[in-house]
Amino acid sequence: MMNLCKLLVSKSPDILISFVVTEEWLSFIGSDPKPANIRFATVPNVIPSELGRAKDFAGFVEAVSTKMEAPFEELLDRLEPPVTAIVADTFLVWIVGLGSRRNIPVASLWPSSATGFSVLHHFELVVQNRHFPVDLSADKEQGDELVDYIPGVSTTRVADLPMTNTRGDSEKLLPRILESISLVSKAQYLLFTSVHELEAQVIDTLKAILPIPVYPIGPAIPYLELEKTSFITNANNVVNYFQWLDSQPPSSVLYISLGSFLSISSAQMEEIVGGVRDSGVRYLWISRGENAQFKDSSGDMGLVDWKIGWRVKKNLRAENFVTRGEISELVKRFMDQKSNEGNEIRKRATKLKETCQQAIAKSGSSETNLDAFIRDISKGHGH
């Protein structure tokens, strides 16, 4: 979301954006650099802490759905100048209704693939074709059945559909997710963080189906900053990562990041670290805090930073364990430059990079869509 806001103000400097976060989130990102015409605004910590949300994600989503609307609306009453448009994550189920009550246009931001959105938008077809609910751990053959009935979506397997896992949080979250998707058509705009060229068929189909403008404006990553940055820093020192990368053989470094959300047991993390180390490959691992454990295992083959696929096992359950041996073999196979499988993945990754670069270039599809969105949302309004 912040990356999108930075893109918006880079295109139209007279836009003023109030970036709404909880007080806790402000403590995380309040000191990060940002343009002067992006300001932070806060609501109280009425939802569970970000630090523990992965342990009960369904409970976290329910709190966001039921406890944030009132403080957000109170904030709207205090903001000056008055808010003339809202850009919000699609999963905020109350935002469309709030915008309608207050006569404020809402742009729904879907931060995932357009294909995933289309599958969920047509989820009744999945149910009708008896591809939901399914238990893939009990019926592996059903996971390989083909799904060829979702408008605009290429034929895929049942196992690769979103929300086919009916266990745990997925089962609890599905009603809220489908409710969010159903409300999108009542918003005024739909933004995808995807690129048109990557999902042209499904995006064009959704444009024909939905009664609102659809803008694929991805990739919503901080590429403006990447163009200016020559090194990455952390709180303890300054390391020139590009210098280290440039000193390695071509295509020899594996980038590893577990993201900011996933929770992994200490025992499983030890297996992952051990497996990567045993593989003997060079790597750049983005860590969230277990620095000592990583650095003890790094040696000269890896570099660990603080700030900044393939499926290992099929039908892996939460109580199962992925061993270091399995991880080591997968990493070695993936990084083997003589492997046809690995080389094919690298070719696709290169094509993906080139397509995204073309989309954000001057007159590219994403740049054009972003300009069109700004024109549309600015009509008849101040900023």
N, C-alpha and C positions, 0 to 999 in steps of 0.2 A: 504493500500500500504506500509506504513512504517513497519507494522508487517511482511509483506512478505519479505521486504528487510532485516530485522533483522534475519529472518529465513535463508535467503540465505547466509548471511555472517557467521552465526553460523555454517553452513554446510561447507563452503568453505572460510576460512579466507583470502585467497589471492584475493578475489573479491573486487574491488573498485566500490562503487555505488555513483553516483551523483543523489541526490534526488531533483527533480526540483519542485519548488513551486513559487507562486507569492511573491512579496515583503511583501504583507500584511500577507500571511500565514507564512512567516518566522518570523514575529513579534509574531505570536501565538505560534509557536512550536520550534523556533530557540534555546531556552534554555533547551529543553527537553533532557534528557540523551539518548545517542545513541552510537553504536560502532564507533571506530575511523575510520574504513574503510567505513563509510557512511558519506558523506559530503553533505551539502546543496548547491544548485545552484538556482539562482532566475531569473525570468523574470519580467518585469514591470507589474504594476497593470492595465492591459488592459481589464480586465473583471470587472463586478460589484462586490462590496464589499461582502465578505462572510457574513457579518452581516445582509445583507438585501436580500440575494438571494432568500429566500423562498417567498418573496412578488411577485416576477416575475421570477419564475424558468425557464419558457420558454425563456425569454429574456436572462437569465444567460447562458443557454445551447447554445443559438444562438451566444452569444459573445465568448464562449469557442470554438465554431466550426469555427468562422470566424476571430478572432483577435489574437489568441495565436500562430498560426503556425509560423508566421514570426519571432517573438522574440525568440521562441524556437529554430528555425533553426540557428539564429544568435548566440545563446548560444552554440549550438553544435560546431560551428566553433571555439569557444574560449576554450572549455574544453580540458584539458590535464590530462592524456593521452587521445587520441581520443576514442570516444565512439564506442564500438564493439557490443552492443546489447541494445535494448530499451524494457522496460516493461511499458505498458501504459494501462490505462482504456479503455475498448472497446468503450466507448462513444466519445473518441477523434477521430472524423471521418477522420481527416487529417493525422493521425500518420502512417497509413499503406503506404499511397502514399509517404510520406516523407522518410520513411525507404527504400522504393523501389528505390527512386531517388538517395539516398546516399549509397545504398548497405549495409544497416545496418539491421540485422534481428530484427523483432518485435514480442514480445510476448504480445498478447491481454489478458488483465486481466478482466474477467467477475465477478464483485463483488456481484453476486446474485446467485440464484439457477440455476442449469443446466436445470431444468424443464422450468423455465421462459425463458431461452435462446432458448430452443427447440421450445416452442410455438411461439416465435417471429421469429425464423428461418423458421418456416413453416406457417407464418401468412397468406399466400395466401390461405391455406386450411380453415382457420377460416373465411375468406371473402367468399370463395366458398360455404361454408356451411351456409352462412347467419347468422353467429354469430358475425359479425362486419359489420357496426356499429350497436349498440343496445342502447336503452335507458331503462335501468333497472328500473328506477323510474316510467316509464310509463307502462312497460310490465314485471311484476314480474315473470310471468310464464316462459318467455323466459330465465330468469336468472337461472332457475332450469333445463333447458335442458342439456343433457349430451354431453360432447365432448369426443369422443373415436377414433378420427382419426389422432391425432398427433403422429408420430412415436416415440415409446419409452416412451410416457407419459401415465400414468394410467388415466383411465376414470375420468373426473372431470366435474364440473358444469360450465356453461357459466359465471356465476357471479364470479367465482374464477379465471378466466383467467386474466393475466395481460393486461392492456390497453383496457378493455371492457368499461371503463368509457369514453364516448366521449365528456365530458364537460371540459371546462377550459383548463388547462395546458396539460392534457393528449392528447387532440386533436391536440394541437399545436406541441407537442413533438414527436408524433408518426412518422412522416416522417424522422426525424433525427435519431430516435432509429432504425428504419428499415434499414436506410442507414448504420448505424454503424454495425448492425448485418450482412448485406450483404458483408461487407468488411473483415470480420474475416477470411474467407477462403483464403484471399490473404496475411494474416500475415504468420509468420513462426511457431507460437505456440499459443495454446489457454490454458489459465489457469482458472480453476474454484476455487472459494473459498468454494466449497462444498466438501463433503466427498463421496468417491465412494460408500461405503456401503449404504448410505442414498438414492442415486439416481442411483443405478447400471444399471438399465435397460435403462434409458434415456442417461446416459453417454456412455455406450457401443454402443448404437445406433448412437450417434453423432460421436463417434470414427470411426464407419464404414462409415458414410456419408461424413464427412469432410476430405479434402485432407491434413490436417496438424495434428501433434501430439496434443493430448488433455491430460492435466494433472490436475486432481482434487487434490488440495493441501491443502484444508481447514482442520479445521477452521482457517482462517487467523486472529486470535485474539492474543493478547500478552501473550500467555500461558507460554513463557519462563520467563517473568517477574512475572507472577502469581505464579510460582513455588518458587520464591525467596522472594515475598512480604508478610509481616505479618501484615501490616497496610497500610492505605491509608491516604494521607495528603492533606490538602488544604492550601491556602495562609495565612490563619489566625491562624490555630492551627494544632495540631496533634491529631487525634482521632484513637483509636484502635477499628475499626469497628468489627473485628473478636471477640473481647472480648464482645462487646455489643451483637452480634449475638449469641455467645455461651451461653449467659445468658438468652436467650429466649427459650420457649418450642419448641421441634422439629417441623419442617414444619409449623411454625406459622408466619413467616415474609414474607410479600409481597414485592418484588423488583419492583420499579417503575422507569422508565426512559423514557423521551420523546425524547431522542436523541439530536442531535446537529443541526437539520434542521427544524423540524416542528414549524410553527408559530401558536400560539393560542391566541385568544383575552383575555384581562384581565377578562372579564365577564365569559367566558368559563373556564378559569383557576380557578376562584373562585369556580365555580361549581365542578370542579374536586377535588380541595383541600377539599372543604366542604364535598363532597361525600365520599372521602377516610376517613376523620376524623369521619364522622357520622357512618361509617361501624364498627368502633371499632377494626379493625384489626391492628396488628403491621406491620410496613413497613419500608423499607430503600428506600428513594426517592432521586434520583440523579437529582439535580437541576442545571440549567444553569445560575441562576442569581437572581431569585425572592426569595432570601433566607428569607427575613423578613416575607413574606407572608406564606412560608412553616413553618418556625420555630415557628411562632405565633400559628400554628395549630398543632404542633407536640406533645407537652406534653411528657409523658413517653412512648407513643405508637409508636413513630416514630423517625427516625434519618435522617437528611438531609445532603447531601454532595454536594460540589460545583463541583468537577472535574469529578469526574468519571460518541395467544390471541383469546381474544374473541371480536367479533363485538358487540358494545353496542347497536347500532340501525341499522337495515337494511335500505338500500336506504337513508342514511343520506346525505342531501345536505349541501353545504357550509353555507347556511343561517340558517340552523336548529340548534337547541340547545340541548345538552345532559344535563339533569338536575342532580343535586346532588343526588336526590332520586334514579334515574336510576343507577347512578354510584355506590352508596352505596349498592344497592341490588345486583348488579353484583359482586362487590368485596366480599361481604359476602358469596354469593353462590360459588364463586371461591375458597375461603379460607376455606369453611366448610369441615372439614376432614371426615364428614359423608356423603358427597355428592358423589354419584357415578360418576357424570360428572366431578367434580373437581379431584377426585382420579384418574380417567382415564387420565386426562391431566398430572397429576404429574407422573404417570407411564411412559407416553410417553416422558416426559422431562428427566426422569432418564435414559431411554433407549437411548435417544439422547446423553446425556452426556457420557454414557458408550461407545457408538459407536465412538464418537469423540476422546475419550481418547485412544481407541484401534488404531485408524487411525494414531495418532501422536506418538504412542509408537514405540520402536525399531522394525524395519521390518514391521511396519504398512503400510497401503496403501498410506496414505498421505506422510509419510516419504520416502517411496520408490519412489513415483512419484516426490517428490521434488529433490531427488538425481538424478533421471533420467533426469529431466529438466536441472539441473546444468551441467550434463555431456554433454547433447545435445547442450546447448547454448555455452558451453566452447570449443567445437570442432573447431580447426583451428583458435581460437582467443586467444588473451591475455585477461587480465581482466581489 
